[in-house]
Amino acid sequence: MYNNTGVHLILGGARSGKSRLGQQRAEQWLHRNKAGGLTYLATATAGDNEMSTRIARHREDRDHRWRTTEESIALAGALVAAPESHCVLVDCLTLWLSNCLHQGVWEREREELLRCIDQRHTNCKSDTPPWVLVSNEVGSGIVPLGQLSREFVDAAGWIHQALAERADNVTLAIAGLPLTVK
């Protein structure tokens, strides 16, 4: 059964429909909770033209009800700073992970996020808006050859396990369809 509060982790491969599913979950919550709002917490940085195009496409997918916050590193702080009445959609955790690894702050930021999620559960009430966390499932393929790539895949796998353990709902997006895992 889907829990409409707490934390919802949505995993999927590239172009699996995970972002769209996350947006739909958030908008469904808003439809049932008219007094709330929606915050899109974007972790991407526009480092090249292709990424700029992706970011623009995601912006076009959201209507006027969405408030956008951009944060590529301090995710826990951005989650806590979001309005309490808002459902927050984080898109996506693997870009955040990549940014943190690149800046050498992964361990610290991972621990901050997990503490933040634990605190959220401690304070969660029946009317608490959900946090929807979207991430790329990168562990289903072959083991990468390069050390940095292996570190990234390992870190993604470990954070996904830690978040899935804490999440109220876990969904795997495959070919645009949701598969309920938890």
Backbone bond lengths (Angstrom), bond angles and torsions (degrees), N, CA, C in turn:
res aa  C-N    CA-C-N  psi(-1)  N-CA   C-N-CA  omega(-1)  CA-C   N-CA-C  phi
1 M - - - 1.445 - - 1.523 109.29 -
2 Y 1.308 117.31 136.87 1.451 122.90 -177.37 1.522 110.58 -77.03
3 N 1.320 116.57 125.96 1.453 122.87 176.02 1.519 107.51 -94.20
4 N 1.310 117.94 121.12 1.459 122.48 -173.58 1.523 113.10 -89.62
5 T 1.327 118.47 12.63 1.457 122.14 174.12 1.514 107.47 -126.81
6 G 1.297 117.69 -176.89 1.453 121.38 175.91 1.510 113.54 75.45
7 V 1.324 116.21 -136.21 1.460 122.66 -173.96 1.522 109.57 -123.03
8 H 1.331 115.74 132.60 1.461 122.33 178.17 1.525 107.43 -121.54
9 L 1.321 117.38 117.85 1.462 123.70 177.73 1.519 108.63 -98.60
10 I 1.341 115.97 125.40 1.466 121.52 177.65 1.521 108.09 -118.59
11 L 1.320 115.79 118.06 1.462 122.50 179.67 1.517 109.74 -111.16
12 G 1.316 115.98 153.55 1.459 120.33 176.37 1.515 110.24 178.89
13 G 1.302 115.23 162.08 1.456 121.02 177.38 1.519 111.37 -77.84
14 A 1.324 114.91 -177.37 1.462 120.53 177.46 1.522 109.63 -61.76
15 R 1.319 116.09 133.11 1.474 123.27 178.01 1.528 112.76 59.35
16 S 1.327 116.12 31.69 1.470 120.83 179.86 1.524 112.82 -85.84
17 G 1.327 117.24 -12.65 1.459 121.19 -176.81 1.515 113.38 96.60
18 K 1.331 117.23 10.19 1.463 120.75 -176.17 1.530 112.75 -64.68
19 S 1.326 118.00 -41.32 1.474 120.27 179.47 1.523 110.78 -65.37
20 R 1.311 116.22 -43.79 1.466 120.48 178.87 1.527 110.13 -62.53
21 L 1.335 116.95 -42.12 1.459 121.25 178.38 1.530 110.56 -62.28
22 G 1.323 116.84 -43.50 1.462 120.17 177.67 1.513 111.73 -60.72
23 Q 1.313 116.46 -43.01 1.461 121.14 178.52 1.530 110.65 -63.91
24 Q 1.327 116.80 -41.83 1.468 120.50 178.14 1.528 111.32 -62.14
25 R 1.340 117.07 -43.36 1.472 120.63 179.50 1.528 110.14 -60.07
26 A 1.338 116.07 -44.23 1.464 120.18 -179.71 1.527 111.00 -65.07
27 E 1.312 117.08 -43.48 1.466 120.39 -179.21 1.527 111.76 -68.50
28 Q 1.329 117.22 -33.16 1.468 120.46 174.72 1.526 110.08 -64.07
29 W 1.331 115.78 -40.86 1.457 119.48 177.79 1.531 109.48 -61.12
30 L 1.327 117.76 -45.94 1.463 121.40 -179.05 1.527 111.33 -62.22
31 H 1.325 116.74 -37.24 1.465 120.78 179.33 1.530 111.00 -60.47
32 R 1.335 116.45 -35.89 1.464 121.36 -179.80 1.532 112.71 -86.49
33 N 1.325 116.67 -16.17 1.472 121.75 -175.45 1.520 109.26 -129.34
34 K 1.289 116.00 76.45 1.471 122.48 -171.81 1.528 113.51 -58.15
35 A 1.316 118.08 -26.63 1.461 120.68 -176.73 1.525 112.44 -79.33
36 G 1.310 117.50 -8.96 1.457 120.98 -177.00 1.513 113.02 -87.93
37 G 1.310 115.04 -169.93 1.452 121.99 177.98 1.513 109.97 -147.28
38 L 1.323 116.06 -179.89 1.463 122.18 -177.85 1.523 109.94 -126.88
39 T 1.317 116.25 131.02 1.461 121.80 173.80 1.516 108.61 -120.93
40 Y 1.318 115.76 127.89 1.461 122.72 175.06 1.517 106.22 -100.66
41 L 1.322 117.20 115.11 1.451 122.25 -179.90 1.525 107.62 -101.05
42 A 1.318 115.65 102.74 1.466 122.27 -175.42 1.525 109.77 -91.52
43 T 1.332 116.27 132.09 1.465 120.81 -179.98 1.523 112.84 -105.62
44 A 1.327 117.31 -6.74 1.468 121.20 -176.55 1.521 111.11 -77.03
45 T 1.314 114.99 149.04 1.459 121.80 170.04 1.521 106.90 -119.01
46 A 1.314 116.01 140.68 1.472 121.08 -176.88 1.527 109.38 -83.25
47 G 1.322 115.92 83.45 1.458 120.66 -178.45 1.520 114.30 -83.75
48 D 1.325 117.29 -16.74 1.467 120.79 179.69 1.529 109.00 -152.74
49 N 1.324 116.14 176.00 1.469 120.79 -176.94 1.526 112.58 -63.18
50 E 1.325 116.60 -40.02 1.463 119.96 -178.60 1.525 110.76 -62.97
51 M 1.340 116.66 -43.02 1.463 119.88 179.26 1.526 110.38 -69.00
52 S 1.309 117.73 -36.25 1.474 120.65 175.97 1.523 110.62 -60.24
53 T 1.327 116.42 -40.25 1.464 121.10 178.33 1.525 110.73 -65.17
54 R 1.331 117.19 -42.47 1.470 121.12 178.30 1.528 111.04 -61.26
55 I 1.332 115.62 -45.09 1.461 120.27 -179.73 1.524 109.96 -61.68
56 A 1.325 116.60 -44.22 1.474 120.85 179.40 1.528 110.89 -61.58
57 R 1.327 116.90 -40.02 1.470 120.71 179.78 1.536 110.67 -64.55
58 H 1.322 116.50 -41.84 1.468 119.81 177.99 1.527 110.66 -64.43
59 R 1.331 117.50 -39.72 1.475 120.35 177.84 1.521 110.82 -61.56
60 E 1.324 116.50 -41.49 1.467 120.93 -179.58 1.526 111.86 -64.99
61 D 1.334 116.62 -27.12 1.463 120.88 179.75 1.531 112.60 -72.49
62 R 1.328 116.88 -17.10 1.467 120.73 -177.45 1.527 110.00 -102.53
63 D 1.329 115.41 140.73 1.466 118.74 179.38 1.534 110.86 -95.08
64 H 1.320 115.91 -169.79 1.459 123.92 -174.39 1.531 114.05 -62.92
65 R 1.312 118.17 -16.84 1.467 120.40 -177.79 1.525 112.58 -73.64
66 W 1.315 116.46 -15.83 1.456 121.26 -175.29 1.522 111.83 -89.39
67 R 1.316 114.85 135.20 1.469 122.31 169.60 1.530 105.76 -104.10
68 T 1.327 117.68 127.91 1.467 120.71 -177.65 1.524 110.69 -103.94
69 T 1.330 115.15 132.28 1.460 123.17 173.67 1.520 106.70 -123.51
70 E 1.316 116.75 133.18 1.464 121.05 178.39 1.519 109.16 -107.86
71 E 1.326 115.73 126.31 1.464 121.60 177.37 1.518 108.46 -151.74
72 S 1.319 116.59 114.53 1.462 120.87 -175.35 1.528 113.58 -94.71
73 I 1.343 118.66 -13.20 1.465 121.07 -176.70 1.533 112.30 -127.14
74 A 1.318 118.02 -60.95 1.473 123.32 -171.26 1.529 110.95 -83.23
75 L 1.313 115.89 66.35 1.464 122.25 -175.07 1.529 112.39 -64.28
76 A 1.315 117.88 -44.86 1.468 120.67 -179.02 1.524 110.51 -59.14
77 G 1.312 117.04 -44.35 1.462 120.68 178.70 1.511 112.33 -62.17
78 A 1.325 116.77 -39.31 1.469 120.92 179.23 1.527 111.07 -68.14
79 L 1.320 117.49 -37.16 1.469 120.55 177.14 1.527 110.75 -63.72
80 V 1.317 116.27 -45.70 1.461 120.96 -179.62 1.530 110.79 -65.68
81 A 1.329 117.18 -33.58 1.468 121.54 -178.26 1.529 113.22 -76.74
82 A 1.323 117.81 -16.39 1.472 120.69 -179.84 1.526 109.65 -64.48
83 P 1.327 117.30 148.10 1.468 119.47 178.32 1.530 111.43 -55.74
84 E 1.327 116.25 136.48 1.465 121.00 -177.50 1.520 113.09 -61.64
85 S 1.324 117.22 -24.05 1.466 120.96 -178.43 1.525 112.47 -88.02
86 H 1.340 117.42 3.07 1.461 121.19 -176.44 1.521 112.53 -101.10
87 C 1.308 115.11 140.49 1.458 121.81 163.37 1.526 105.06 -77.47
88 V 1.319 117.36 129.61 1.462 121.48 -178.21 1.523 109.35 -108.89
89 L 1.317 115.76 128.49 1.463 123.19 175.31 1.522 107.97 -108.36
90 V 1.329 116.93 116.74 1.465 122.20 176.68 1.519 107.85 -97.98
91 D 1.317 116.39 122.69 1.468 121.24 -179.73 1.532 108.35 -140.51
92 C 1.321 118.55 107.73 1.443 126.24 0.57 1.519 110.57 -136.15
93 L 1.325 115.22 161.25 1.458 121.51 -176.50 1.522 113.31 -66.78
94 T 1.319 118.38 -34.45 1.468 118.91 -177.69 1.522 111.74 -71.53
95 L 1.333 118.38 -31.37 1.470 119.35 173.00 1.525 109.81 -67.17
96 W 1.337 116.14 -41.46 1.463 120.70 175.75 1.530 110.43 -59.56
97 L 1.319 117.21 -45.80 1.459 122.25 177.83 1.523 110.80 -57.15
98 S 1.311 116.85 -47.62 1.462 121.70 179.23 1.527 111.12 -59.58
99 N 1.321 116.68 -44.21 1.466 120.97 178.53 1.524 111.00 -61.63
100 C 1.331 116.65 -43.61 1.464 121.28 -179.45 1.523 111.80 -65.96
101 L 1.329 117.09 -42.22 1.467 120.11 177.02 1.520 110.36 -61.56
102 H 1.315 116.42 -43.88 1.468 121.92 -179.37 1.536 111.36 -61.83
103 Q 1.329 117.10 -36.29 1.469 121.50 -179.18 1.536 112.87 -88.30
104 G 1.335 117.31 -4.47 1.458 120.80 179.15 1.527 114.32 73.66
105 V 1.339 116.84 26.14 1.470 120.76 -177.17 1.531 112.17 -120.94
106 W 1.323 117.17 16.97 1.456 120.76 -172.85 1.528 113.38 -57.78
107 E 1.336 117.24 -51.18 1.464 119.45 -175.19 1.525 110.78 -59.87
108 R 1.328 117.08 -45.49 1.460 121.00 -179.92 1.529 111.63 -62.04
109 E 1.319 117.20 -48.34 1.465 121.10 -176.98 1.529 111.97 -68.38
110 R 1.331 116.83 -35.92 1.472 120.42 175.69 1.521 109.99 -60.07
111 E 1.327 116.74 -48.93 1.465 120.82 -179.41 1.524 111.46 -63.31
112 E 1.326 117.24 -38.77 1.472 120.84 176.80 1.527 110.73 -61.25
113 L 1.331 116.66 -44.30 1.462 120.00 -179.89 1.523 110.99 -63.84
114 L 1.316 117.39 -45.60 1.467 119.94 -178.98 1.527 111.28 -64.10
115 R 1.337 117.60 -39.49 1.470 120.55 175.20 1.530 110.81 -62.10
116 C 1.319 114.99 -41.45 1.468 121.06 179.78 1.535 110.67 -62.17
117 I 1.324 116.93 -43.67 1.473 121.58 178.89 1.531 109.84 -64.90
118 D 1.331 116.59 -43.58 1.466 119.96 178.67 1.528 110.86 -61.09
119 Q 1.319 116.76 -42.59 1.467 121.15 178.44 1.523 110.76 -63.68
120 R 1.316 115.97 -38.94 1.472 120.77 178.88 1.529 109.86 -59.29
121 H 1.332 116.40 -44.01 1.469 120.04 179.47 1.528 111.41 -64.77
122 T 1.313 116.66 -38.04 1.460 120.49 179.23 1.523 110.92 -61.91
123 N 1.339 116.33 -37.89 1.465 121.41 -175.61 1.527 114.14 -97.91
124 C 1.325 118.03 0.02 1.464 121.95 -174.20 1.529 111.34 -68.93
125 K 1.337 114.52 132.40 1.464 121.53 176.02 1.525 108.08 -115.35
126 S 1.305 116.54 175.43 1.466 120.12 -177.27 1.526 112.82 -65.58
127 D 1.330 117.45 -21.54 1.464 119.90 -179.91 1.532 113.01 -107.69
128 T 1.326 117.04 12.45 1.463 120.69 179.39 1.523 109.74 -70.18
129 P 1.340 117.52 128.02 1.469 119.67 178.43 1.534 110.75 -63.63
130 P 1.311 117.25 145.68 1.465 119.91 -179.13 1.520 112.76 -75.63
131 W 1.306 114.54 157.46 1.458 122.67 165.86 1.521 105.37 -106.24
132 V 1.313 117.04 125.36 1.461 123.20 179.97 1.522 107.40 -108.54
133 L 1.324 116.65 116.36 1.461 122.67 -176.47 1.520 109.17 -108.13
134 V 1.323 116.77 120.54 1.463 122.65 -178.96 1.525 108.47 -105.57
135 S 1.335 116.58 136.54 1.461 120.33 -179.74 1.525 110.99 -151.43
136 N 1.311 115.25 153.98 1.467 121.75 177.16 1.518 110.04 -82.36
137 E 1.306 116.77 129.27 1.460 121.59 172.92 1.525 106.54 -83.36
138 V 1.330 116.20 105.33 1.469 120.46 -174.91 1.523 112.70 -107.00
139 G 1.318 117.51 -1.69 1.452 120.37 -174.83 1.511 115.69 -90.77
140 S 1.313 118.12 5.97 1.462 120.13 -176.85 1.519 113.50 -90.54
141 G 1.310 116.69 -5.71 1.461 120.25 -177.58 1.515 111.97 -99.03
142 I 1.315 115.29 -161.29 1.461 120.72 179.57 1.526 109.98 -75.33
143 V 1.315 116.68 159.16 1.457 121.38 176.57 1.529 107.75 -72.64
144 P 1.344 117.78 124.18 1.466 120.26 -178.28 1.527 111.93 -64.03
145 L 1.330 115.68 154.16 1.457 121.07 -179.19 1.522 112.98 -77.60
146 G 1.314 118.23 -40.56 1.459 121.30 -175.47 1.515 113.38 -78.23
147 Q 1.346 116.24 148.28 1.456 121.71 -178.57 1.526 111.85 -61.32
148 L 1.332 117.93 -46.75 1.458 120.65 -179.32 1.530 111.41 -61.72
149 S 1.328 115.92 -40.24 1.471 119.71 178.46 1.522 111.17 -64.58
150 R 1.338 116.41 -40.76 1.472 119.78 177.70 1.528 110.76 -65.07
151 E 1.334 116.64 -41.17 1.468 120.26 177.72 1.526 110.63 -60.13
152 F 1.334 116.28 -41.67 1.463 120.89 179.35 1.528 111.03 -63.17
153 V 1.327 117.06 -49.08 1.472 121.13 -179.35 1.527 110.22 -62.50
154 D 1.329 116.99 -42.75 1.466 120.34 178.12 1.529 111.16 -61.97
155 A 1.333 116.51 -47.50 1.469 120.53 -178.94 1.527 110.68 -62.20
156 A 1.326 116.97 -40.91 1.470 120.39 178.26 1.529 110.00 -62.68
157 G 1.312 116.77 -44.69 1.466 119.96 178.89 1.516 112.47 -60.86
158 W 1.337 116.80 -43.58 1.465 120.22 -178.92 1.526 111.82 -67.83
159 I 1.341 117.61 -41.99 1.472 118.74 -179.92 1.528 110.40 -68.81
160 H 1.331 116.94 -36.41 1.469 119.13 177.65 1.530 110.52 -62.78
161 Q 1.328 116.88 -42.56 1.467 119.58 178.53 1.525 111.25 -62.68
162 A 1.334 116.19 -44.74 1.467 120.23 -179.15 1.528 111.13 -64.13
163 L 1.332 116.58 -41.01 1.462 120.05 179.69 1.530 111.74 -71.69
164 A 1.327 117.18 -39.42 1.467 120.37 178.85 1.528 110.86 -62.18
165 E 1.321 116.33 -38.06 1.465 120.48 177.37 1.532 110.74 -61.51
166 R 1.329 116.67 -38.01 1.461 121.87 -176.99 1.531 113.12 -86.63
167 A 1.316 117.46 -23.82 1.467 121.64 -173.37 1.523 111.90 -70.14
168 D 1.318 114.70 149.33 1.457 120.72 174.54 1.523 110.82 -80.20
169 N 1.335 115.79 -31.29 1.461 122.29 179.63 1.522 108.70 -136.83
170 V 1.322 116.17 141.27 1.467 122.03 173.21 1.521 106.74 -132.11
171 T 1.331 115.36 129.16 1.458 121.55 -179.14 1.516 108.79 -128.45
172 L 1.319 116.21 138.53 1.455 122.31 173.31 1.521 107.50 -106.18
173 A 1.323 116.85 123.96 1.466 121.41 178.27 1.524 108.53 -93.19
174 I 1.330 115.56 124.60 1.463 121.78 179.02 1.524 107.78 -133.29
175 A 1.329 116.61 121.14 1.472 121.85 178.04 1.528 112.30 51.61
176 G 1.334 115.21 38.50 1.454 120.08 178.16 1.513 115.16 81.43
177 L 1.324 117.17 1.18 1.467 121.16 -177.99 1.526 110.60 -111.59
178 P 1.337 117.62 140.82 1.459 120.55 178.82 1.527 111.93 -86.05
179 L 1.307 116.37 133.39 1.456 122.74 173.60 1.528 106.70 -116.07
180 T 1.315 116.72 114.65 1.459 120.82 -178.22 1.521 109.40 -73.15
181 V 1.333 115.98 123.70 1.456 122.29 178.57 1.526 109.66 -100.60
182 K 1.325 115.28 -37.75 1.475 120.87 -179.10 1.517 108.41 -146.41
